Each structure stands twice: as C-alpha cells, then as structure tokens.
C-alpha cells in the first residue's frame, strides 16, 4: 500500500492505493519504496487550470536563447503541430538507452531543464487536445534507475483504462505505438514500445473505458498496425497497471490541488 499527498499550498489531500499482486507490481513497488527524491511534482493533465501554450513558449524561448532551433506554438493548437514539436524534443535530448545527445550535454543546465519541461508541456497539451474529462497525474523521481521488463511482464499491457488505477510510466525517450495511433503521427521517428520500468508512475482518474469502446479501439488499432510495417518483436500496446485507489474521489475535489507533496509507502 502507498499514499500520495497532493497539495495546493494551503491544504493537502491524501489518497491511498493498494498495490496489485502481479510480479511487475511487486517489482515496481520495491522501487517506489526506495524513496528516490521527487522530480516532477506538477505534471497534471486535463486539470484545466493553466495557460499551457504560454508555458510551452516560455520554455521554447529559453532553448532558442541558447540556439535558435524550435518554432513557437500559436494559439491554434493542433495535434499535427504537437507531433512536429515532439520530434524536436527527441532530436534535442536523444535516446535514454543510448545516452543524451552532444547538443544536450553541452547545453547549460537551465536549457536542459527547459528541454525537459518542453516535453512535459507537449504531453499535457496532447492530453487536452484528445479529451477534457480524463485527468491524470504523472510522478517521476530523480536519479531513479530503469529496468528491463521481463517477458512475463509484457502480458499485463492494456489500453482499457480503469478509474483510479496506477500505471507504470513510460521512462524512455520517444513515442509509444499506441500514442502514434492516437495522434495520427506521420512524422515520428523515435517510435519505441515501452521496454523498461522504473519507480515513475501515472494515475488515471478519468472514467473506466466502457468495454464496447475498448473493443472498437482494439479493432481499429489492429486494422491500422499492418499498414505501419513496424518491426518490433513486442508492440506493448498501452500501459501496465500496478495499483488501484482504495476510495474513489470526485474530479471537482481533485482539481483543487496542483502539486504532489509526498509519496509514502506502507509495507
């Protein structure tokens, strides 16, 4: 079991989660229990309480003050524009399995941080573009190691989301195959199915996907896949669930909070 403390600076909210009994859930929880320092604590999507375009352009300006590379985003946000910007992030930072690019390593620390925030804000905007009623929270940690998923772990990948469920977060640079499908991304080059896990996680607070909607998406995805000519051994569509909230909570209550204050593990 573990608890997450959300805050808004004036008051806190404690949420409790029960860890699932699968091997991958146990391995993930062991990493979570190591209490790595929190890194991303304000990665809230579909929260509807910030000017994401201005925030993104602010990070782009920081990057361009070092080297003029990235175009600003206009007020007319489209998925095509976000796909285009996401490729800039991949080119700037590199692949986590191969190491950072020379450009990223040479950049000042404040520019490196702007590149990381640039990526986070793109994902927030993508979530807002797709829907407005599926709030999520992503929590990541500093200096946490990543581990290869076992063949047994892969069977737990799903894209039938359940409300209040915790999923292993994508800890690689690139874009998953399911996200390429959802974004109709025709220019992505860094397409990489999730192959690793870490202590990082995402909580989906949106409604549980109705079974008929899941079946329709499954048919559409599997009709689309042969046209893409992917050569990956395992496509790993979706995410791996590892824990569930013990008491449901209203979206109106959740949206009063905007930061993660603490994660507490209870064994």
C-alpha positions as CSV (number, residue, x, y, z in Angstrom):
1,X,0.0,0.0,0.0
2,X,1.1,3.6,-0.5
3,X,-0.2,7.1,-0.2
4,X,0.1,10.2,-2.3
5,X,-0.2,13.6,-0.7
6,X,-1.5,16.3,-3.1
7,X,-1.3,20.0,-2.1
8,X,-2.3,23.4,-3.3
9,X,-0.1,25.3,-0.9
10,X,-3.0,25.9,1.5
11,X,-4.4,22.4,2.1
12,X,-3.5,18.8,1.4
13,X,-5.3,15.8,0.2
14,X,-4.2,12.2,1.0
15,X,-5.0,9.4,-1.5
16,X,-4.5,5.7,-0.7
17,X,-3.6,3.0,-3.2
18,X,-3.5,-0.8,-2.9
19,X,-0.7,-2.5,-4.9
20,X,-1.7,-5.4,-7.2
21,X,-0.3,-8.9,-6.6
22,X,1.4,-9.3,-10.0
23,X,5.2,-9.8,-10.2
24,X,5.6,-6.5,-12.1
25,X,3.5,-4.6,-9.5
26,X,5.7,-6.0,-6.7
27,X,8.9,-5.1,-8.6
28,X,7.6,-1.6,-9.3
29,X,6.6,-1.1,-5.6
30,X,10.0,-2.3,-4.4
31,X,11.5,0.6,-6.5
32,X,8.9,3.1,-5.2
33,X,9.8,2.0,-1.7
34,X,13.4,3.2,-2.2
35,X,12.2,6.7,-1.7
36,X,14.0,8.4,-4.5
37,X,13.7,12.2,-4.4
38,X,10.7,13.6,-6.2
39,X,11.4,15.2,-9.6
40,X,8.2,16.1,-11.5
41,X,5.5,17.1,-9.0
42,X,3.2,19.2,-11.1
43,X,2.6,17.0,-14.2
44,X,-1.2,17.2,-14.0
45,X,-3.1,16.8,-17.3
46,X,-6.7,17.7,-18.1
47,X,-6.7,19.8,-15.0
48,X,-8.0,22.9,-16.8
49,X,-6.2,25.4,-14.7
50,X,-3.2,26.8,-16.6
51,X,-2.1,28.5,-19.8
52,X,-0.2,25.7,-21.3
53,X,0.6,27.5,-24.6
54,X,2.3,30.4,-22.8
55,X,4.2,27.9,-20.6
56,X,5.4,25.9,-23.6
57,X,6.5,29.0,-25.5
58,X,8.4,30.2,-22.4
59,X,10.5,27.0,-22.5
60,X,11.0,27.3,-26.3
61,X,12.3,30.9,-25.7
62,X,14.8,29.6,-23.2
63,X,16.0,26.9,-25.7
64,X,16.2,29.4,-28.5
65,X,18.1,31.9,-26.4
66,X,20.9,29.3,-26.4
67,X,20.4,28.2,-30.0
68,X,17.5,29.2,-32.3
69,X,16.0,25.8,-33.2
70,X,12.4,25.4,-32.1
71,X,9.4,27.3,-33.6
72,X,6.9,28.8,-31.2
73,X,3.4,27.4,-30.8
74,X,0.5,29.5,-32.0
75,X,-2.9,29.8,-30.2
76,X,-4.4,27.3,-32.7
77,X,-3.2,24.1,-31.2
78,X,-3.4,21.1,-33.5
79,X,-2.2,17.5,-33.0
80,X,-0.1,17.9,-36.1
81,X,1.7,20.9,-34.6
82,X,2.3,19.0,-31.4
83,X,3.7,15.9,-33.3
84,X,6.1,18.3,-35.1
85,X,7.3,19.8,-31.8
86,X,7.7,16.4,-30.2
87,X,10.2,15.4,-32.8
88,X,12.3,18.4,-31.8
89,X,12.4,17.1,-28.3
90,X,13.6,13.7,-29.5
91,X,16.3,15.3,-31.6
92,X,17.5,17.5,-28.8
93,X,17.7,15.1,-26.0
94,X,18.4,11.7,-27.6
95,X,17.5,8.1,-26.5
96,X,17.7,7.1,-22.9
97,X,19.1,3.7,-23.9
98,X,21.9,5.3,-25.9
99,X,22.6,8.4,-23.8
100,X,22.0,12.1,-24.3
101,X,23.0,13.9,-27.5
102,X,26.2,16.0,-27.7
103,X,24.0,19.1,-28.0
104,X,22.1,18.3,-24.8
105,X,25.2,17.5,-22.8
106,X,26.9,20.8,-23.9
107,X,23.8,22.9,-23.1
108,X,23.7,24.9,-19.9
109,X,21.7,23.3,-17.0
110,X,18.8,25.8,-17.4
111,X,18.5,24.9,-21.1
112,X,18.5,21.2,-20.3
113,X,15.7,21.8,-17.8
114,X,13.8,23.8,-20.4
115,X,14.0,20.9,-22.8
116,X,12.6,18.5,-20.2
117,X,9.7,20.9,-19.4
118,X,9.2,21.4,-23.1
119,X,8.4,17.7,-23.4
120,X,6.2,17.6,-20.4
121,X,4.1,20.5,-21.7
122,X,3.7,18.9,-25.1
123,X,2.2,15.8,-23.4
124,X,-0.1,18.0,-21.3
125,X,-1.3,19.8,-24.4
126,X,-1.8,16.4,-26.3
127,X,-3.9,15.2,-23.4
128,X,-6.0,18.3,-23.5
129,X,-6.4,18.0,-27.3
130,X,-7.6,14.5,-27.1
131,X,-10.2,14.9,-24.3
132,X,-11.1,17.2,-21.4
133,X,-12.5,14.7,-18.9
134,X,-9.6,12.3,-18.3
135,X,-7.4,13.9,-15.6
136,X,-4.1,12.2,-14.9
137,X,-1.1,12.7,-12.6
138,X,2.4,11.6,-13.5
139,X,5.0,11.4,-10.7
140,X,8.7,10.9,-11.6
141,X,11.8,10.7,-9.4
142,X,15.4,12.0,-9.6
143,X,18.2,9.6,-10.3
144,X,16.0,6.5,-10.3
145,X,17.3,3.5,-12.3
146,X,15.4,1.9,-15.1
147,X,15.0,-1.9,-15.5
148,X,14.1,-4.1,-18.5
149,X,10.6,-5.6,-18.4
150,X,10.6,-9.4,-18.4
151,X,8.7,-11.4,-21.0
152,X,6.2,-12.3,-18.2
153,X,5.6,-8.6,-17.5
154,X,4.5,-7.9,-21.1
155,X,1.2,-9.8,-20.8
156,X,-0.1,-7.0,-18.5
157,X,-0.1,-4.2,-21.1
158,X,-3.6,-2.9,-21.7
159,X,-5.3,0.1,-23.1
160,X,-8.6,-0.5,-21.4
161,X,-8.2,2.2,-18.7
162,X,-9.8,1.9,-15.2
163,X,-10.6,4.8,-13.0
164,X,-8.2,5.4,-10.1
165,X,-5.6,3.0,-11.4
166,X,-1.8,3.5,-11.2
167,X,0.2,2.5,-14.3
168,X,4.0,2.2,-14.8
169,X,5.0,5.4,-16.6
170,X,6.9,5.4,-19.9
171,X,10.5,6.1,-18.9
172,X,12.1,6.2,-22.4
173,X,12.6,9.0,-25.0
174,X,10.3,8.6,-27.9
175,X,6.7,7.7,-28.6
176,X,4.8,4.5,-28.0
177,X,2.9,2.8,-30.8
178,X,-0.5,3.5,-29.2
179,X,0.4,7.2,-28.9
180,X,1.4,7.3,-32.6
181,X,-2.0,5.8,-33.4
182,X,-4.0,8.2,-31.2
183,X,-2.1,11.2,-32.5
184,X,-2.2,10.1,-36.2
185,X,1.5,10.9,-36.1
186,X,3.0,10.5,-39.6
187,X,6.4,12.1,-38.9
188,X,7.5,10.4,-35.6
189,X,10.9,8.7,-35.9
190,X,11.6,7.8,-32.3
191,X,8.9,5.2,-32.1
192,X,9.7,2.8,-29.2
193,X,7.4,0.4,-27.4
194,X,7.8,0.5,-23.6
195,X,10.6,-1.9,-22.7
196,X,11.6,-0.6,-19.3
197,X,10.1,0.3,-15.9
198,X,11.2,2.5,-13.0
199,X,9.6,3.9,-9.9
200,X,7.8,6.5,-12.0
201,X,4.1,6.2,-12.4
202,X,0.9,7.7,-13.9
203,X,-2.5,7.7,-12.2
204,X,-5.6,7.8,-14.5
205,X,-8.5,9.5,-12.7
206,X,-10.8,9.5,-15.8
207,X,-13.8,7.2,-16.2
208,X,-13.2,3.5,-16.8
209,X,-13.2,2.7,-20.5
210,X,-16.5,1.0,-21.5
211,X,-15.9,-2.5,-22.8
212,X,-17.6,-1.8,-26.2
213,X,-15.4,1.4,-26.7
214,X,-12.3,-0.7,-25.9
215,X,-13.3,-3.4,-28.4
216,X,-13.9,-0.8,-31.1
217,X,-10.5,0.8,-30.5
218,X,-8.9,-2.6,-30.4
219,X,-10.3,-3.4,-33.9
220,X,-9.2,-0.1,-35.2
221,X,-5.7,-0.4,-33.8
222,X,-5.2,-3.9,-35.2
223,X,-6.5,-2.8,-38.6
224,X,-4.0,0.1,-38.6
225,X,-1.0,-1.9,-37.5
226,X,-0.3,-3.9,-40.7
227,X,-0.2,-0.6,-42.6
228,X,2.7,0.7,-40.5
229,X,5.2,-2.1,-41.1
230,X,6.6,-2.0,-37.6
231,X,9.4,-4.5,-37.0
232,X,9.3,-4.6,-33.2
233,X,9.2,-8.1,-31.6
234,X,6.7,-6.9,-29.0
235,X,4.4,-3.9,-29.6
236,X,3.4,-3.5,-25.9
237,X,0.2,-1.5,-26.6
238,X,-0.9,0.6,-23.6
239,X,0.4,0.6,-20.1
240,X,0.9,-1.8,-17.2
241,X,-1.4,-1.4,-14.2
242,X,0.2,-1.9,-10.8
243,X,-2.1,-0.4,-8.1
244,X,-5.6,1.0,-7.5
245,X,-7.2,3.7,-5.4
246,X,-9.0,2.4,-2.3
247,X,-11.7,5.1,-2.3
248,X,-12.9,6.9,-5.4
249,X,-12.7,10.7,-5.4
250,X,-14.7,13.4,-7.3
251,X,-12.9,15.3,-10.1
252,X,-14.1,18.5,-8.6
253,X,-12.2,17.7,-5.4
254,X,-9.1,16.6,-7.2
255,X,-8.8,19.8,-9.3
256,X,-8.4,21.9,-6.2
257,X,-4.8,20.5,-6.0
258,X,-1.9,21.1,-8.3
259,X,1.2,19.5,-6.9
260,X,2.4,16.2,-5.4
261,X,3.8,16.9,-1.9
262,X,4.9,13.4,-0.9
263,X,4.7,9.7,-1.7
264,X,4.6,7.4,1.3
265,X,5.0,3.6,1.1
266,X,3.5,1.3,3.7
267,X,4.7,-2.3,3.7
